[in-house]
Amino acid sequence: MSDILKSLIDIVGEKGVSNAPEELWFYSRDPGVLAPHRPDFVVAPKTTEQVQKIVQLANREKIPVVPMGNGMSLAGLVIPLKGGIVMDMKRMNKILEVNPMARYAVVEGGTSQGALKAYLEEHHPRLRHSIPDSPSVTTIAANVSLHGQGRLTNQYGFNSDMVSGLEVVLPTGEICLIGSPSIGPYWISKGPTMPDLSGLFLGWLGCTGVITKVGLKLYPNKKIREAELFVTDRVDLIPEILYKLTDLELLEDINVWFQPKPFMFLGNYQITIFYTGSTEAEIDFKRKMIWDCLQEYMDSKDGGFMGTYYMKEALLQMPGRNVAAFADVPRGGGFEYSGPIAPIEHFPQYAAKVVELAAKYDVLYASTARLISGGHSMMYSISFAFNRNDPAMMDRVEKALDEATVFALEMGGIPWKPNFKEQKMLLEKMEPNARNLLLMIKKNLDPQGIMNPGNWEVNS
Ligand SMILES: Cc1cc2nc3c(=O)[nH]c(=O)nc-3n(C[C@H](O)[C@H](O)[C@H](O)COP(=O)(O)OP(=O)(O)OC[C@H]3O[C@@H](n4cnc5c(N)ncnc54)[C@H](O)[C@@H]3O)c2cc1C
């Protein structure tokens, strides 16, 4: 082990490596419910070449490597299940290029959402990227490697759909450009018109390589953003309301949320509708379209728009900080969510399941669902809060989340950012030839099985 430490120091310098117990304690856990596991080393590279050398060393010595952004997936995806090296990417945080006409940015593999947002606000105020509601310190590469979603997901799909090129270090150490940057200087396409190799890395949770650069599509940053809040107590109406809203083809983001606390929310389903415009006239027009489209529910007294005067600032925050408000984080609380991707018509069944599971396991719930690609699917967040000082409660939340995943799979849903247990359930349910294809890819890309082992462990 001391030889490995020495080799890592040779690669990144003394300040970039640690095996001190207090550091290993920190890097052994994430804020979710899964049990921690200690790594042997933490290393923080600064360049792609350093990443390459670390991976080559790990491959030669058969040591696990877990790429880490900010460790906030809540699904334990950077817990080093088999020890080895946690590779903290945060020192690779440069914004390398913004092409304002072609609307893309190229960032290093540890760049945070907040850094890109701030950079664009200062240097390219007419451009924006799809910001998730995760804390600003979370990283762009990690988010696309788990198929994250953000403010523009209703319009343009998963954040990983917005990737416009990648640089990756393969588990065997080769540095590889994916998409248009493999042909010329422009980061305009991750795949088309060639076979799309980005699928070998996106959604793989760091199990097939380390992303060292991400090309990300940018979108117009309109001068005005607005939010409407529609409320109904008729859960059965939610799918058709969402269908009508997406039929308008003009909304930035649509979230449906419900929670039992504070009391005024109990039994109601809130739909937050985000839209943007360059002028007040455009905003007025869009607002009218939204109100007209939901007029029939106001006429039938099944729903109505809620005044948002005091809430507007909180609603329009990016990232939305109220997502975690139901978990008492400052006093040691936390939350974790299972987030199956499923058709919008299943909303009532998922909503009933959240409430049923919360009652069965005696835990507090909150649920925020997000529409994807104009309603082709939806992410149902089934969130439960916990108090870390109460092991029995942690156990109940873990069981409730496991049961939520079983339910989602029975309903034909796909667990999103699945933890290692959910990955196993997914692989067991998967059609065998599809599973074999995954196995072929994993074996060929990572013959020693060093990349984030314990995750996407495919067996024939
Ligand atoms: C309050 C809250 C709200 C949230 N809201 C959202 C939301 O709206 N949308 C959303 O998508 N998520 C959300 N999340 C979940 C999560 O925080 C985000 O998905 C976030 O992008 C994870 O980033 P990270 O840097 O913390 O990832 P990490 O946990 O560090 O990593 C996640 C995965 O990516 C892999 N990885 C990391 N870096 C690399 C790399 N360079 N190359 C290859 N693989 C890599 C890791 O090995 C791991 O498998 C939320 C979380 C919280 C706590």
The ligand as a Tripos MOL2 file, in Angstrom:
@<TRIPOS>MOLECULE
LIG
   53    58     1     0     0
SMALL
NO_CHARGES

@<TRIPOS>ATOM
      1 C1        -31.5300   18.7860   -2.5210 C.3       1 LIG1
      2 C2        -31.1680   17.9540   -3.7150 C.ar      1 LIG1
      3 C3        -31.8450   18.1790   -4.9050 C.ar      1 LIG1
      4 C4        -31.5190   17.4300   -6.0380 C.ar      1 LIG1
      5 N1        -32.1440   17.7390   -7.2160 N.ar      1 LIG1
      6 C5        -31.7370   17.1490   -8.3530 C.ar      1 LIG1
      7 C6        -32.2720   17.5430   -9.6100 C.ar      1 LIG1
      8 O1        -33.1280   18.4260   -9.7030 O.2       1 LIG1
      9 N2        -31.8160   16.9250  -10.7190 N.ar      1 LIG1
     10 C7        -30.8440   15.9690  -10.6620 C.ar      1 LIG1
     11 O2        -30.4400   15.4780  -11.7150 O.2       1 LIG1
     12 N3        -30.3360   15.5540   -9.4840 N.ar      1 LIG1
     13 C8        -30.7400   16.1250   -8.3370 C.ar      1 LIG1
     14 N4        -30.1870   15.7230   -7.1420 N.ar      1 LIG1
     15 C9        -29.2890   14.5450   -7.1030 C.3       1 LIG1
     16 C10       -27.7690   14.8520   -7.2660 C.3       1 LIG1
     17 O3        -27.3350   15.7510   -6.2880 O.3       1 LIG1
     18 C11       -27.4200   15.3850   -8.6390 C.3       1 LIG1
     19 O4        -27.7610   14.4410   -9.6230 O.3       1 LIG1
     20 C12       -25.9550   15.8180   -8.8120 C.3       1 LIG1
     21 O5        -25.7500   16.2040  -10.1410 O.3       1 LIG1
     22 C13       -24.9260   14.8050   -8.4410 C.3       1 LIG1
     23 O6        -23.6790   15.4270   -8.6340 O.3       1 LIG1
     24 P1        -22.4180   15.0630   -7.7300 P.3       1 LIG1
     25 O7        -21.2630   15.8580   -8.2590 O.co2     1 LIG1
     26 O8        -22.7070   15.2260   -6.2980 O.co2     1 LIG1
     27 O9        -22.3020   13.5170   -8.1080 O.3       1 LIG1
     28 P2        -21.5410   12.3460   -7.3580 P.3       1 LIG1
     29 O10       -22.4370   11.7970   -6.2870 O.co2     1 LIG1
     30 O11       -20.1830   12.7600   -6.9680 O.co2     1 LIG1
     31 O12       -21.4280   11.2680   -8.5320 O.3       1 LIG1
     32 C14       -22.5520   10.6880   -9.1180 C.3       1 LIG1
     33 C15       -22.1120    9.5500  -10.0610 C.3       1 LIG1
     34 O13       -21.3190   10.0800  -11.1170 O.3       1 LIG1
     35 C16       -20.0410    9.4290  -11.1750 C.3       1 LIG1
     36 N5        -19.0580   10.4470  -11.5690 N.ar      1 LIG1
     37 C17       -18.7390   11.5780  -10.9210 C.ar      1 LIG1
     38 N6        -17.8430   12.2900  -11.6150 N.ar      1 LIG1
     39 C18       -17.5630   11.5730  -12.7250 C.ar      1 LIG1
     40 C19       -16.6830   11.7540  -13.8330 C.ar      1 LIG1
     41 N7        -15.9600   12.8710  -13.9660 N.pl3     1 LIG1
     42 N8        -16.6230   10.7790  -14.7620 N.ar      1 LIG1
     43 C20       -17.3720    9.6560  -14.6650 C.ar      1 LIG1
     44 N9        -18.2360    9.4430  -13.6440 N.ar      1 LIG1
     45 C21       -18.3240   10.3840  -12.6930 C.ar      1 LIG1
     46 C22       -19.8190    8.9030   -9.7770 C.3       1 LIG1
     47 O14       -18.9260    7.8010   -9.7630 O.3       1 LIG1
     48 C23       -21.2340    8.4960   -9.3770 C.3       1 LIG1
     49 O15       -21.5450    7.2460   -9.9000 O.3       1 LIG1
     50 C24       -30.5130   16.4220   -5.9720 C.ar      1 LIG1
     51 C25       -29.8500   16.1920   -4.7540 C.ar      1 LIG1
     52 C26       -30.1650   16.9550   -3.6480 C.ar      1 LIG1
     53 C27       -29.3950   16.7160   -2.3810 C.3       1 LIG1
@<TRIPOS>BOND
     1     1     2 1
     2     2     3 ar
     3     2    52 ar
     4     3     4 ar
     5     4     5 ar
     6     4    50 ar
     7     5     6 ar
     8     6     7 ar
     9     6    13 1
    10     7     8 2
    11     7     9 ar
    12     9    10 ar
    13    10    11 2
    14    10    12 ar
    15    12    13 ar
    16    13    14 ar
    17    14    15 1
    18    14    50 ar
    19    15    16 1
    20    16    17 1
    21    16    18 1
    22    18    19 1
    23    18    20 1
    24    20    21 1
    25    20    22 1
    26    22    23 1
    27    23    24 1
    28    24    25 2
    29    24    26 1
    30    24    27 1
    31    27    28 1
    32    28    29 2
    33    28    30 1
    34    28    31 1
    35    31    32 1
    36    32    33 1
    37    33    34 1
    38    33    48 1
    39    34    35 1
    40    35    36 1
    41    35    46 1
    42    36    37 ar
    43    36    45 ar
    44    37    38 ar
    45    38    39 ar
    46    39    40 ar
    47    39    45 ar
    48    40    41 1
    49    40    42 ar
    50    42    43 ar
    51    43    44 ar
    52    44    45 ar
    53    46    47 1
    54    46    48 1
    55    48    49 1
    56    50    51 ar
    57    51    52 ar
    58    52    53 1
@<TRIPOS>SUBSTRUCTURE
     1 LIG1         1 GROUP 0 **** ****
